[in-house]
């Protein structure tokens, strides 16, 4: 018996899942995360579906919420492209030098290959953690796992597991 995924090629299911996730983040009780409130983190990430390394930023608005973004560009005709995304973080809880969070990413992506250009979108729902070393709290390393919905050629639903070299490294000012 072959079962089809209910999320396959169904934008309605995707937006229902995204709406539910945002509702859960917004209505959860406040948490006591690592206090980086008001600090801006600047660094790099490689989370976009077109495999371009991006410049990343993260601004901790409060102990519970942060927002960030990623931007990438390459004018290479074979393997280049661009990406721009925003990301919302909801901190769940922390331990000394370790923060656990959930995040939602949404962005536009494009890819160049063999003289052709494709463009589309990417939406990720992930859980992750950010850690720093004692005495070096201004440097944050992230790990994330979850699901990615993207469309360049075809609509793709895939799982993601990002180590700190892919997920993000931020230096907090």
C-alpha positions as CSV (number, residue, x, y, z in Angstrom):
1,X,0.0,0.0,0.0
2,X,1.5,3.3,-1.0
3,X,0.6,6.3,1.1
4,X,0.9,9.9,-0.2
5,X,2.2,12.7,2.0
6,X,-0.7,15.1,2.9
7,X,1.8,18.0,2.6
8,X,2.9,17.1,-1.0
9,X,2.1,20.0,-3.3
10,X,-0.4,21.4,-0.9
11,X,0.1,25.1,-0.1
12,X,-2.9,25.1,2.2
13,X,-1.3,22.5,4.5
14,X,2.0,24.4,4.5
15,X,0.3,27.7,5.5
16,X,-1.8,25.9,8.1
17,X,1.3,24.5,9.7
18,X,3.1,27.8,9.5
19,X,0.2,29.6,11.1
20,X,0.0,27.0,13.9
21,X,3.7,27.3,14.6
22,X,3.6,31.1,14.8
23,X,0.5,30.9,17.1
24,X,2.4,28.6,19.5
25,X,5.5,30.8,19.6
26,X,3.4,33.9,20.2
27,X,1.2,32.5,23.0
28,X,3.9,30.5,24.9
29,X,4.8,31.7,28.4
30,X,7.8,33.9,28.7
31,X,11.1,32.2,29.2
32,X,14.4,33.1,30.9
33,X,16.9,33.0,28.1
34,X,20.5,34.1,28.0
35,X,20.3,37.8,28.4
36,X,21.5,39.3,25.1
37,X,18.6,41.8,25.0
38,X,19.3,44.7,22.7
39,X,22.5,43.1,21.3
40,X,23.1,42.7,17.6
41,X,24.9,39.6,16.3
42,X,26.6,39.7,13.0
43,X,28.1,36.6,11.3
44,X,27.5,34.0,8.6
45,X,25.2,31.1,7.7
46,X,24.6,28.6,4.9
47,X,21.0,27.7,5.3
48,X,19.6,28.7,2.0
49,X,18.4,26.1,-0.5
50,X,20.6,27.5,-3.3
51,X,23.8,26.7,-1.2
52,X,25.2,30.2,-1.2
53,X,27.0,31.3,2.0
54,X,25.2,34.3,3.5
55,X,25.9,37.2,5.7
56,X,23.6,36.8,8.8
57,X,22.4,39.1,11.6
58,X,20.4,38.4,14.7
59,X,18.9,41.1,17.0
60,X,17.8,39.9,20.4
61,X,14.7,42.1,21.1
62,X,13.9,40.6,24.5
63,X,14.7,37.6,26.6
64,X,12.0,35.6,24.7
65,X,12.1,36.9,21.1
66,X,14.8,37.7,18.5
67,X,14.7,38.4,14.8
68,X,17.3,38.1,12.1
69,X,18.0,37.9,8.5
70,X,20.3,36.5,5.8
71,X,21.5,38.0,2.5
72,X,23.7,36.2,-0.1
73,X,24.8,37.1,-3.7
74,X,27.0,35.6,-6.3
75,X,27.2,36.7,-10.0
76,X,28.7,33.4,-11.1
77,X,26.9,32.1,-14.2
78,X,27.2,28.5,-13.1
79,X,26.3,28.1,-9.4
80,X,25.6,31.7,-8.5
81,X,22.4,33.4,-7.5
82,X,21.0,35.4,-4.6
83,X,19.0,35.0,-1.4
84,X,17.3,37.2,1.1
85,X,15.5,35.9,4.2
86,X,14.1,37.0,7.5
87,X,14.0,34.8,10.6
88,X,12.0,35.0,13.8
89,X,13.3,33.2,16.9
90,X,11.3,32.2,20.0
91,X,13.6,31.3,23.0
92,X,12.2,28.4,25.1
93,X,14.7,28.1,27.9
94,X,18.4,28.4,28.7
95,X,21.2,26.8,30.6
96,X,24.6,28.4,31.4
97,X,26.1,29.3,28.0
98,X,23.3,27.4,26.1
99,X,20.0,28.7,24.7
100,X,17.2,26.5,23.2
101,X,14.8,28.1,20.6
102,X,12.4,27.6,17.8
103,X,12.5,29.6,14.6
104,X,10.7,30.4,11.4
105,X,12.5,31.5,8.3
106,X,11.0,32.9,5.1
107,X,12.9,34.2,2.0
108,X,13.3,34.6,-1.7
109,X,16.0,32.6,-3.5
110,X,17.4,32.4,-7.0
111,X,20.0,30.2,-8.7
112,X,22.1,30.6,-11.9
113,X,23.3,27.5,-13.8
114,X,24.3,26.9,-17.4
115,X,23.1,30.4,-18.4
116,X,19.6,29.8,-16.9
117,X,18.1,31.4,-13.9
118,X,15.6,30.0,-11.5
119,X,13.8,31.9,-8.7
120,X,11.5,30.8,-5.9
121,X,11.0,30.8,-2.2
122,X,12.1,29.1,1.0
123,X,10.3,28.6,4.3
124,X,11.9,26.7,7.3
125,X,10.6,25.7,10.6
126,X,13.3,24.6,13.0
127,X,14.3,24.0,16.6
128,X,17.8,24.7,17.7
129,X,20.3,25.8,20.3
130,X,22.9,28.5,20.5
131,X,25.9,28.0,22.7
132,X,28.9,30.1,23.7
133,X,32.1,29.2,25.6
134,X,32.7,30.5,29.2
135,X,34.7,33.7,28.9
136,X,33.7,34.2,25.3
137,X,30.0,35.0,25.6
138,X,30.0,37.4,22.6
139,X,30.5,34.6,20.1
140,X,27.4,32.4,19.5
141,X,27.4,29.0,17.7
142,X,24.0,27.7,16.5
143,X,22.7,24.1,15.7
144,X,19.3,23.6,14.1
145,X,17.0,20.8,12.9
146,X,13.6,20.8,11.4
147,X,11.8,21.1,8.0
148,X,12.4,23.2,4.9
149,X,9.9,24.0,2.2
150,X,11.4,25.5,-0.9
151,X,10.7,25.9,-4.6
152,X,13.4,26.6,-7.2
153,X,12.6,24.0,-9.9
154,X,10.0,22.0,-8.1
155,X,8.3,22.3,-4.7
156,X,10.5,20.4,-2.2
157,X,9.8,19.4,1.4
158,X,12.9,18.2,3.2
159,X,14.3,17.7,6.6
160,X,17.3,19.8,7.7
161,X,20.0,19.3,10.3
162,X,22.4,22.1,10.4
163,X,25.7,22.1,12.4
164,X,27.2,25.3,13.6
165,X,29.2,25.9,10.4
166,X,26.0,25.7,8.4
167,X,23.4,27.1,10.8
168,X,25.1,30.3,12.0
169,X,28.0,31.8,13.9
170,X,27.3,35.3,15.3
171,X,29.5,37.8,17.0
172,X,27.4,40.0,19.4
173,X,28.3,43.6,19.6
